[in-house]
């Protein structure tokens, strides 16, 4: 077990022990004590958050760059299916666990039918089938037959979009082909399929088959190996160069949550156009600072170490154009994986491994680079982020521990006084207690006002960002749609051979794919960066307020402690600063909040299906074309193009209208369902921190002072209990100091 994992377990145990100590304290009070209850909630929250906290590492890159092999190497086994399909790519999350298990999270029928609806927009036969019906449902056999016929009626050239097979047609075909095998797993609600232990490898049959994988939305693999360690999730993000822009959006959602991104590049291919495109998108998201590069060395491609170094120099030079001073690690994931699982290799792979081992210079270089990469990961995972998280929890636990010690000291002071002495103590406390109460009220009012102001600021920022008449992302998107060029002459042959309806479907599919890709590569990164900027603004705003008030609280508590100079109390000279920045992830989780998904921006075309087609005058245009062929030759040649031009203009207008309508809804969702709720949750978390600081010097003292005049107390029994609690509290304090020292060692 690593030092980080040891400290994490010690801190969780310490939190549980402190909560038990608070249970003992409540037994002594006999009546409810708000301060003790707050402290106990803090301890339970710390323990829960420690178990839930996850360090996320995204592994991304173009197809055939060795992403899955790299993840397999990190976990020391061949667990992931290597070389996922391009069209049905998914994110596979991998974690360490005590049990070997694959959980496949499947779409529900509503999501499946929505996918099909998006992919079949303006598909001629499909449209005629939907007219007057309750909508397409893949579970109905007549609907499947209609979809099959609609696809079969498309000509070969209509299944090709931008020199690749149309993502829409592949999606539809995959859904149809995989239906019988996947149907038992799918329901009206979200469901999953689990493959454990001996059945674990069967998940590959599902993931590796496009016609089944198309029904998946997420995969979680739990591996019974040490791997990168507890609380670390490595995600194999397939699909960065998929022709389906929704896969790019899915990857963007994970990247926006990731704490580190590892970008894989093949030494055989070097930096490709797909890499430049994807890295530019990452840069536009504003997360390039958290990206490191792994060059997967193809040992069969390079004759010598010098040849490999030449390739690495070219790759570094290319990357430097996008990312100044890139952090690069170069090794062969495949060699390292095969070296770990030699007994599982085929005879052919054993021969290949044996041949590579004889290339000692390259093997030594790769081994050294692998060790450097592992050290880097250890530093990032355990020392930077994890040490910070542990430090934050330890600071809160230290405040609770000091508060308990003060509570015990105050109880001792009560038991040594008669009623007259109790009254004198109460008088000394009255003024200080009043000051604390007034300061609490001032802090609350200031925080309420600050939250109101920051929420108004964020509302204005959201409205400005989504203003279609400004110069932001939405305005540029509408300009892009309006200016999309359609070269009519390209479709001359299709108009003659396939007819107007099928040609219009082809035009629309190409148009929609271009718009979707623009949304994924240009609009979504700006939306993600905007959300991150608003989160930082919220944190900075609240932290700026918390700083001065933290000092005021500490000064007031110091005066309070001074009024009790004859009571044994813990005085902290190094109270941590009040802040919420490092807790934002936990705050989101406690409030059940998550950033709106990047894919949500791309559902605009759902409106086109229900409204736009009829507005296009679809059948009217078809009839117009039919009549045109009966006219004189020259006029007959021009009429179809004029009709197509009119249809394209209407298609663009309807798309613009649909995008604006959808993004307006998306804007309101970002505003009211995320950012404003996040502001309330963050302010509540800051207020809890402040209340914890107030409680540091004796919890709810008003209730305790009332007990001073109690004459029916069993003082001997209570004193014995307090002495036992004091010893336990002393042990807790010692353990906190020990963990603090080890944390400094972890951070060194």
C-alpha positions in Angstrom: 0.0 0.0 0.0 1.4 3.4 -1.0 2.0 6.2 1.5 -1.0 8.1 0.2 -3.4 5.1 0.5 -2.1 4.5 4.1 -2.7 8.1 5.1 -6.1 8.1 3.5 -7.1 5.0 5.5 -5.7 6.5 8.7 -7.6 9.8 8.1 -10.9 7.9 7.5 -10.3 5.9 10.7 -9.5 9.1 12.6 -12.7 10.7 11.4 -14.7 7.7 12.5 -13.0 7.8 15.9 -13.7 11.5 16.3 -17.3 10.9 15.5 -17.4 8.2 18.2 -15.9 10.7 20.7 -18.7 13.1 19.8 -21.3 10.4 20.6 -19.7 10.1 24.0 -19.9 13.8 24.5 -23.7 13.8 23.6 -24.3 11.2 26.3 -22.8 13.6 28.9 -24.9 16.6 27.8 -28.2 14.5 28.1 -29.8 17.3 25.9 -29.2 18.0 22.3 -26.2 20.2 21.5 -26.2 21.8 18.0 -22.4 22.3 18.0 -21.7 18.6 18.7 -24.2 17.6 16.0 -22.5 19.9 13.5 -19.1 18.4 14.3 -20.4 14.9 13.9 -21.9 15.7 10.5 -18.5 17.1 9.5 -16.8 13.9 10.5 -19.2 11.7 8.6 -19.0 14.0 5.6 -15.2 13.8 5.6 -15.3 10.0 5.7 -17.8 9.8 2.9 -15.9 12.2 0.7 -12.7 10.4 1.2 -14.3 7.2 -0.1 -15.9 9.0 -3.0 -13.1 11.2 -4.2 -11.7 10.1 -7.6 -8.6 11.2 -9.5 -9.5 11.1 -13.2 -7.0 10.6 -15.9 -8.1 10.7 -19.6 -6.2 8.8 -22.2 -6.9 10.2 -25.6 -5.5 10.2 -29.1 -6.2 9.4 -32.7 -7.1 5.9 -33.9 -4.3 3.3 -33.7 -2.2 5.4 -31.3 -2.1 2.7 -28.6 -4.5 4.2 -26.1 -6.0 0.9 -25.0 -2.6 -0.8 -24.9 -1.3 2.0 -22.7 -4.2 1.6 -20.2 -3.7 -2.2 -20.2 0.0 -1.6 -19.4 -0.9 0.6 -16.5 -3.1 -2.2 -15.0 -0.7 -5.0 -15.9 -2.9 -7.1 -18.1 -4.9 -7.4 -21.3 -8.2 -6.2 -20.0 -9.5 -3.7 -22.6 -10.6 -4.5 -26.0 -7.9 -3.0 -28.3 -8.9 -1.2 -31.5 -12.6 -0.2 -30.8 -14.8 0.6 -33.8 -14.6 4.2 -35.1 -18.3 4.8 -35.5 -19.4 3.4 -32.2 -16.6 4.5 -30.0 -17.2 4.9 -26.2 -15.3 5.9 -23.1 -14.1 3.0 -21.0 -13.4 3.9 -17.4 -11.0 1.6 -15.5 -10.4 1.4 -11.7 -8.7 -0.9 -9.2 -11.0 -3.1 -7.2 -11.1 -6.3 -5.1 -13.1 -8.0 -7.8 -12.7 -8.4 -11.6 -15.8 -7.0 -13.1 -17.1 -5.3 -16.3 -20.2 -3.2 -16.1 -21.8 -2.1 -19.4 -24.2 0.8 -19.0 -26.8 0.7 -21.8 -29.1 3.2 -23.4 -32.8 3.0 -22.7 -35.3 2.6 -25.6 -36.1 6.3 -25.6 -32.4 7.1 -26.1 -32.1 4.5 -28.8 -35.1 5.8 -30.7 -33.9 9.3 -30.4 -30.5 8.3 -31.9 -32.4 6.7 -34.8 -34.6 9.7 -35.2 -31.5 12.0 -35.4 -29.8 9.8 -38.0 -32.8 9.3 -40.2 -33.8 13.0 -40.6 -35.1 13.5 -44.2 -34.6 9.8 -45.0 -37.4 9.6 -47.6 -39.0 6.3 -46.9 -38.6 6.8 -43.2 -40.4 10.1 -43.4 -43.4 8.6 -45.2 -43.5 5.9 -42.5 -43.6 8.4 -39.6 -46.3 10.6 -41.1 -49.4 10.4 -38.9 -47.9 7.8 -36.5 -46.8 7.9 -32.9 -43.2 8.1 -33.9 -40.6 5.4 -34.7 -39.9 2.6 -32.2 -37.3 0.0 -33.0 -39.1 -2.5 -30.9 -41.9 -2.6 -33.5 -41.2 -5.0 -36.3 -43.1 -2.9 -38.9 -40.9 0.1 -38.0 -37.7 -2.0 -38.4 -38.9 -3.2 -41.8 -39.5 0.3 -43.0 -36.1 1.5 -41.8 -34.5 -1.5 -43.6 -36.3 -0.6 -46.8 -35.4 3.1 -46.4 -31.7 2.2 -46.1 -31.8 -0.3 -49.0 -33.3 2.3 -51.3 -30.3 4.6 -50.9 -27.7 4.4 -53.7 -24.1 3.5 -52.9 -22.9 7.1 -53.3 -25.6 8.3 -50.8 -24.0 6.1 -48.1 -20.7 8.1 -48.5 -20.3 11.5 -46.8 -17.1 13.5 -47.1 -15.2 10.5 -48.5 -16.2 8.2 -45.6 -19.2 6.0 -45.0 -22.0 8.1 -43.7 -22.1 8.0 -39.9 -25.9 8.1 -39.9 -26.2 5.1 -42.2 -23.7 3.1 -40.2 -25.5 4.0 -37.0 -28.9 2.9 -38.4 -27.5 -0.3 -39.9 -25.8 -1.2 -36.6 -29.0 -0.6 -34.6 -30.9 -2.9 -36.9 -28.3 -5.6 -37.1 -27.7 -5.8 -33.3 -31.3 -5.5 -32.3 -32.0 -9.3 -31.7 -28.9 -9.8 -29.6 -29.2 -6.7 -27.5 -32.9 -6.6 -27.0 -32.9 -8.7 -23.8 -30.6 -6.2 -22.1 -32.5 -3.0 -22.9 -35.5 -1.5 -21.1 -37.6 1.6 -20.7 -35.3 2.7 -17.9 -31.5 2.7 -17.8 -30.0 -0.7 -17.3 -26.6 -2.5 -17.3 -25.0 -5.8 -18.0 -22.4 -7.1 -15.6 -19.7 -9.7 -16.4 -17.7 -10.8 -13.3 -14.6 -12.9 -12.7 -14.7 -15.9 -15.2 -17.2 -14.1 -17.4 -15.2 -10.9 -17.5 -13.7 -11.5 -21.0 -17.3 -11.9 -22.4 -17.7 -8.1 -22.2 -15.3 -7.8 -25.1 -17.8 -9.6 -27.4 -20.2 -6.8 -26.6 -17.8 -3.9 -26.8 -15.9 -5.1 -29.8 -18.9 -5.5 -32.1 -20.2 -2.2 -33.6 -23.7 -3.6 -33.9 -23.9 -4.2 -30.1 -21.6 -1.4 -28.9 -23.9 1.1 -30.5 -26.4 0.4 -27.7 -23.8 1.3 -25.0 -23.4 4.7 -23.4 -20.6 3.9 -20.9 -18.3 1.1 -19.7 -16.7 0.6 -16.3 -14.0 -2.0 -15.8 -12.9 -2.9 -12.2 -9.6 -4.7 -12.1 -8.3 -6.8 -9.3 -4.7 -5.4 -9.6 -2.9 -2.6 -7.8 -2.7 -0.5 -11.0 -2.3 3.2 -10.5 -3.8 2.9 -7.0 -7.0 3.3 -5.1 -9.2 6.3 -6.0 -7.7 6.7 -9.5 -9.8 6.2 -12.6 -8.1 5.9 -16.0 -10.4 6.4 -19.0 -9.7 5.0 -22.5 -11.4 7.7 -24.6 -12.0 6.2 -28.1 -13.5 8.2 -30.9 -11.6 11.4 -31.1 -11.4 11.0 -34.9 -14.8 9.3 -35.3 -17.0 10.6 -38.1 -19.8 10.9 -35.6 -19.3 14.3 -33.8 -21.4 13.1 -30.8 -18.4 10.9 -29.9 -16.2 14.0 -29.7 -18.8 15.6 -27.4 -18.7 12.5 -25.2 -15.0 12.8 -24.9 -15.2 16.5 -24.2 -17.5 15.8 -21.3 -14.9 13.5 -19.7 -12.0 15.8 -20.5 -13.8 18.6 -18.7 -13.9 16.5 -15.5 -10.4 15.0 -15.8 -7.5 16.1 -13.6 -4.9 14.9 -16.1 -5.0 14.2 -19.8 -2.5 11.8 -21.4 -2.4 12.2 -25.2 -1.1 9.2 -27.1 0.8 9.4 -30.4 2.2 6.6 -32.5 5.9 6.9 -33.4 5.1 5.2 -36.7 2.7 7.8 -37.9 3.9 10.9 -35.9 1.6 13.9 -35.5 -1.3 13.5 -37.9 -3.9 16.0 -39.1 -6.4 14.3 -36.7 -4.0 15.0 -33.8 -3.6 18.7 -34.7 -7.4 19.0 -35.0 -8.0 17.3 -31.7 -5.2 19.2 -29.8 -6.5 22.5 -31.2 -9.9 21.6 -29.7 -8.3 20.8 -26.3 -6.5 24.1 -26.4 -9.8 25.9 -27.1 -11.2 24.1 -24.1 -8.5 25.8 -22.0 -7.1 22.6 -20.5 -3.8 22.3 -22.3 -1.9 22.9 -19.1 -3.1 19.5 -17.8 -2.0 17.6 -20.9 1.1 15.3 -21.2 2.1 13.3 -24.2 3.0 9.6 -24.6 4.7 8.6 -27.8 4.0 4.9 -28.3 7.2 3.6 -29.9 6.7 1.0 -32.6 9.8 -1.1 -32.1 9.3 -2.9 -35.4 9.3 0.4 -37.3 12.7 1.7 -36.2 15.9 0.1 -37.1 17.9 1.6 -34.2 17.6 3.9 -31.3 19.0 6.7 -33.4 16.2 6.2 -35.9 13.7 6.3 -33.0 15.2 9.5 -31.7 14.9 11.2 -35.1 11.2 10.4 -35.1 10.8 11.7 -31.6 12.5 15.0 -32.5 10.0 15.5 -35.4 7.1 14.7 -33.1 8.4 17.2 -30.5 8.8 19.9 -33.1 5.3 19.3 -34.4 3.8 19.4 -30.9 5.6 22.5 -30.0 3.6 24.4 -32.6 0.4 23.7 -30.6 1.7 23.2 -27.0 4.9 25.2 -26.1 7.4 23.0 -24.1 5.3 19.8 -24.2 5.9 17.2 -21.5 6.7 14.0 -23.5 7.3 10.4 -22.5 8.4 7.8 -25.1 8.1 4.1 -24.7 6.5 1.0 -26.2 3.3 0.2 -24.4 2.9 -3.0 -26.4 6.4 -4.3 -25.5 5.8 -3.5 -21.8 2.4 -5.2 -21.8 3.6 -8.3 -23.6 6.5 -8.4 -21.2 4.0 -8.5 -18.3 1.7 -11.1 -19.8 4.3 -13.3 -21.6 2.7 -16.6 -20.4 -0.6 -15.5 -22.2 0.9 -14.7 -25.5 0.5 -16.6 -28.8 3.6 -18.3 -30.3 3.8 -15.5 -32.9 3.7 -12.8 -30.2 6.3 -14.6 -28.1 8.6 -14.6 -31.2 8.0 -10.9 -31.6 8.7 -10.2 -27.9 11.9 -12.3 -28.1 13.1 -10.3 -31.1 12.4 -7.0 -29.4 14.3 -8.0 -26.3 17.4 -8.4 -28.4 17.2 -4.7 -29.3 18.7 -3.9 -25.9 19.4 -0.2 -26.6 15.8 0.6 -27.5 14.4 -1.7 -24.7 16.6 0.1 -22.1 15.5 3.5 -23.4 11.8 2.5 -23.2 12.2 1.0 -19.7 13.8 4.2 -18.5 11.1 6.3 -20.0 8.4 4.1 -18.6 9.9 4.5 -15.1 10.0 8.3 -15.6 6.3 8.2 -16.7 5.3 6.1 -13.6 7.2 8.5 -11.3 5.4 11.5 -13.0 2.0 9.8 -12.5 2.8 9.0 -8.9 3.7 12.7 -8.3 0.6 14.0 -10.0 -1.8 11.5 -8.4 -0.5 11.1 -4.9 1.6 14.1 -4.2 0.0 17.1 -5.9 -3.8 16.5 -6.0 -4.2 13.8 -3.4 -2.0 15.5 -0.8 -4.0 18.7 -1.2 -7.3 16.8 -0.7 -6.0 15.0 2.4 -4.7 18.4 3.7 -8.1 20.0 3.4 -9.8 17.2 5.2 -7.2 17.1 7.9 -7.6 20.8 8.5 -11.3 20.4 9.1 -10.8 17.5 11.3 -8.2 19.4 13.3 -10.7 22.2 13.9 -13.2 19.6 15.2 -10.6 18.0 17.4 -9.6 21.3 19.0 -13.3 22.1 19.5 -13.8 18.9 21.4 -10.8 19.5 23.6 -12.2 23.0 24.4 -15.6 21.4 25.1 -14.0 19.0 27.5 -12.0 21.8 29.2 -15.2 23.8 29.6 -17.1 20.9 31.2 -14.2 20.4 33.7 -14.4 24.1 34.6 -18.2 23.8 35.2 -17.8 20.8 37.5 -15.2 22.7 39.7 -17.6 25.6 40.4 -20.4 26.2 42.8 -23.5 28.1 41.6 -21.9 31.4 42.5 -18.8 30.6 40.5 -21.0 29.4 37.6 -22.9 32.7 37.6 -19.6 34.7 37.5 -18.4 32.6 34.6 -21.7 33.2 32.8 -21.4 36.9 33.3 -17.8 36.9 31.8 -19.1 35.0 28.8 -22.2 37.0 28.1 -20.5 39.9 26.3 -18.1 37.7 24.3 -21.0 35.4 23.3 -23.0 38.4 22.1 -20.1 39.6 20.0 -19.8 36.2 18.4 -23.6 36.1 17.7 -23.5 39.5 16.1 -20.5 38.5 14.0 -22.3 35.4 12.9 -25.3 37.5 11.8 -23.0 40.0 10.0 -21.2 37.1 8.2 -24.5 35.5 7.1 -25.9 38.8 5.8 -22.7 39.6 3.9 -22.6 36.1 2.4 -26.3 36.4 1.4 -25.6 39.7 -0.3 -22.5 38.3 -2.0 -24.4 35.3 -3.4 -27.2 37.6 -4.7 -24.6 39.7 -6.5 -22.5 36.8 -7.9 -25.7 35.1 -9.2 -26.8 38.3 -11.0 -23.3 38.6 -12.5 -23.4 35.0 -13.7 -26.8 35.5 -15.2 -25.6 38.5 -17.2 -22.5 36.6 -18.3 -24.6 33.6 -19.6 -27.0 35.9 -21.5 -24.1 37.7 -23.1 -22.3 34.4 -24.0 -25.4 33.0 -25.8 -26.4 36.3 -27.5 -27.1 35.4 -31.1 -26.7 39.1 -32.1 -23.3 39.6 -30.5 -19.9 38.4 -31.6 -19.7 35.2 -29.5 -19.9 31.5 -30.2 -23.6 31.4 -31.0 -23.4 34.3 -33.5 -20.4 32.7 -35.2 -22.3 29.4 -35.4 -25.3 31.0 -37.1 -23.0 32.7 -39.5 -21.3 29.3 -40.2 -24.7 27.7 -41.0 -25.8 30.6 -43.2 -22.6 30.6 -45.1 -22.3 26.8 -45.7 -21.7 26.3 -49.4 -23.7 23.7 -51.4 -22.3 23.0 -54.8 -25.3 22.0 -56.8 -23.4 20.6 -59.7 -22.0 17.9 -57.4 -25.5 16.4 -57.1 -26.4 16.4 -60.8 -25.9 12.7 -61.3 -27.7 11.9 -58.1 -30.7 14.0 -59.1 -30.9 12.0 -62.3 -30.3 8.6 -60.9 -31.7 8.7 -57.4 -34.3 11.4 -57.6 -35.0 14.6 -55.7 -36.0 13.1 -52.3 -32.9 10.8 -51.9 -30.6 13.6 -53.1 -32.1 16.0 -50.6 -31.4 13.4 -47.9 -27.7 13.2 -49.0 -27.4 17.0 -49.0 -28.9 17.2 -45.6 -26.7 14.4 -44.1 -23.6 16.1 -45.4 -24.8 19.5 -44.1 -25.8 18.2 -40.7 -22.5 16.3 -40.2 -20.5 19.5 -41.0 -22.6 21.6 -38.6 -22.3 18.9 -35.9 -18.6 18.8 -36.3 -18.4 22.6 -36.1 -20.5 22.4 -32.9 -18.2 19.7 -31.4 -14.9 21.3 -32.4 -15.6 25.0 -32.1 -18.8 25.7 -30.1 -18.5 23.1 -27.4 -15.0 24.0 -26.3 -16.1 27.6 -25.9 -19.1 26.5 -23.8 -16.9 24.3 -21.6 -14.3 27.1 -21.2 -17.0 29.6 -20.4 -18.4 27.3 -17.7 -15.0 26.8 -16.2 -14.4 30.6 -16.2 -17.7 31.1 -14.3 -16.8 28.5 -11.8 -13.5 30.2 -11.2 -15.2 33.5 -10.9 -17.6 32.1 -8.2 -14.7 30.6 -6.2 -12.6 33.7 -6.4 -15.5 35.9 -5.4 -16.4 33.9 -2.4 -12.8 33.3 -1.3 -12.2 37.1 -1.5 -15.0 37.6 0.9 -14.1 34.7 3.2 -10.5 35.9 3.7 -11.2 39.1 5.7 -14.1 37.5 7.6 -11.9 34.5 8.5 -9.5 36.9 10.2 -12.4 38.7 12.0 -13.7 35.3 13.3 -10.2 34.3 14.5 -9.8 37.7 16.3 -13.2 37.4 18.0 -12.4 33.8 19.0 -9.1 34.9 20.4 -10.9 37.5 22.6 -13.4 34.9 23.6 -10.6 32.6 24.7 -8.9 35.4 26.6 -12.1 35.8 28.7 -11.7 32.2 29.8 -8.1 32.3 30.8 -8.7 30.0 33.8 -10.4 27.4 31.5 -8.2 24.8 29.8 -8.7 25.6 26.1 -6.8 24.9 22.8 -5.7 28.0 21.0 -4.7 27.7 17.4 -2.3 30.2 16.1 -2.2 28.8 12.6 -5.9 28.5 11.7 -6.2 27.6 8.0 -7.7 30.2 5.6 -11.3 29.9 4.8 -11.7 28.8 1.1 -13.9 26.6 -1.1 -11.8 26.3 -4.3 -10.3 22.9 -3.5 -13.7 21.6 -2.4 -15.7 22.5 -5.6 -15.9 18.9 -6.8 -17.2 17.7 -3.5 -19.6 20.6 -3.4 -21.0 19.6 -6.8 -21.4 16.0 -5.7 -23.1 16.8 -2.4 -25.6 19.1 -4.3 -26.1 16.4 -7.0 -24.9 18.9 -9.7 -23.1 18.2 -12.9 -22.1 20.4 -15.8 -24.5 20.2 -18.7 -23.1 17.7 -21.2 -21.4 18.8 -24.4 -23.6 16.5 -26.3 -26.7 18.5 -25.2 -25.8 21.3 -27.6 -26.1 18.9 -30.5 -29.7 17.8 -30.2 -30.9 20.9 -32.1 -32.1 18.8 -35.1 -34.8 17.1 -33.1 -36.9 20.2 -34.0 -36.3 19.7 -37.7 -37.8 16.2 -37.6 -41.1 17.4 -36.2 -41.5 20.8 -37.8 -39.0 21.6 -40.5 -39.7 18.9 -43.1 -43.2 20.0 -43.8 -42.1 23.6 -43.9 -39.6 22.6 -46.6 -42.5 21.9 -48.8 -41.0 18.5 -49.3 -43.7 16.8 -51.4 -44.5 20.1 -53.2 -40.8 20.3 -54.3 -40.8 16.6 -55.4 -43.9 17.2 -57.6 -42.3 20.4 -59.0 -39.2 18.3 -60.1 -41.4 15.7 -61.6 -43.2 18.3 -63.7 -40.0 19.9 -64.7 -38.8 16.8 -66.5 -41.8 17.2 -68.8 -40.8 20.7 -69.9 -38.3 21.7 -72.6 -34.8 20.3 -72.2 -33.0 23.4 -71.0 -35.7 24.4 -68.6 -36.0 20.8 -67.4 -32.3 20.8 -66.6 -32.5 24.0 -64.6 -35.7 23.3 -62.6 -34.3 20.5 -60.4 -31.4 22.7 -59.4 -33.6 25.7 -58.7 -35.9 23.4 -56.6 -32.8 22.0 -54.7 -31.5 25.5 -54.1 -34.8 26.5 -52.6 -34.9 23.4 -50.4 -31.3 24.1 -49.2 -32.1 27.7 -48.3 -35.2 26.5 -46.4 -33.1 23.8 -44.7 -30.6 26.3 -43.5 -33.3 28.6 -42.2 -35.0 25.8 -40.3 -31.6 24.6 -38.9 -30.8 28.2 -37.8 -34.2 28.5 -36.2 -33.9 25.0 -34.5 -30.4 25.8 -33.2 -31.4 29.1 -31.7 -34.5 27.5 -30.1 -32.4 24.7 -28.7 -29.6 26.8 -27.4 -32.0 29.1 -25.7 -33.3 26.1 -23.8 -29.7 25.0 -23.1 -28.8 28.5 -21.9 -31.6 28.5 -19.3 -30.5 25.0 -18.2 -26.9 26.2 -17.7 -28.2 29.3 -15.8 -30.9 27.9 -13.5 -30.1 24.2 -13.2 -26.4 24.5 -12.8 -24.6 27.8 -12.2 -27.1 29.4 -9.9 -27.6 26.2 -7.9 -23.8 25.9 -7.7 -23.5 29.4 -6.3 -26.0 28.5 -3.6 -24.2 25.2 -2.8 -20.8 26.9 -2.7 -22.1 29.6 -0.4 -23.7 27.0 1.9 -20.3 25.1 2.0 -18.5 28.4 2.9 -21.0 29.1 5.6 -20.6 25.6 7.1 -16.8 26.3 7.3 -17.4 29.5 9.1 -19.8 27.9 11.6 -17.2 25.2 12.2 -14.7 27.9 13.1 -17.2 29.5 15.5 -17.8 26.2 17.1 -14.1 25.8 17.7 -14.2 27.3 21.1 -17.0 25.4 22.8 -19.9 24.4 20.6 -23.3 25.7 21.9 -22.1 27.5 25.0 -25.5 28.8 26.0 -26.7 25.3 26.7 -23.6 24.4 28.6 -23.7 27.6 30.8 -27.3 26.7 31.8 -25.9 23.4 33.2 -23.6 25.2 35.7 -26.4 25.6 38.2 -27.4 22.0 38.0 -27.3 20.4 41.5 -28.4 16.8 40.5 -25.2 16.0 38.5 -23.2 12.9 39.2 -20.0 14.8 39.2 -17.7 11.9 39.8 -19.1 9.8 37.0 -19.0 12.7 34.6 -15.5 13.6 35.6 -14.3 10.1 35.0 -16.0 10.1 31.6 -14.4 13.4 30.8 -10.9 12.2 31.8 -11.4 9.2 29.5 -12.5 11.5 26.7 -9.6 13.8 27.3 -7.2 10.9 26.9 -8.9 9.9 23.6 -8.9 13.5 22.4 -5.2 13.7 23.2 -4.6 10.6 21.2 -6.6 12.0 18.3 -4.5 15.2 18.4 -1.3 13.2 18.4 -2.5 11.1 15.4 -3.4 14.3 13.5 0.1 15.7 14.1 1.6 12.4 12.9 -0.5 12.5 9.7 0.3 16.1 9.1 4.0 15.3 9.3 3.6 12.4 6.8 1.6 14.7 4.5 4.5 17.1 4.4 6.7 14.1 3.5 4.2 13.1 0.7 4.2 16.6 -0.7 8.0 17.0 -0.6 
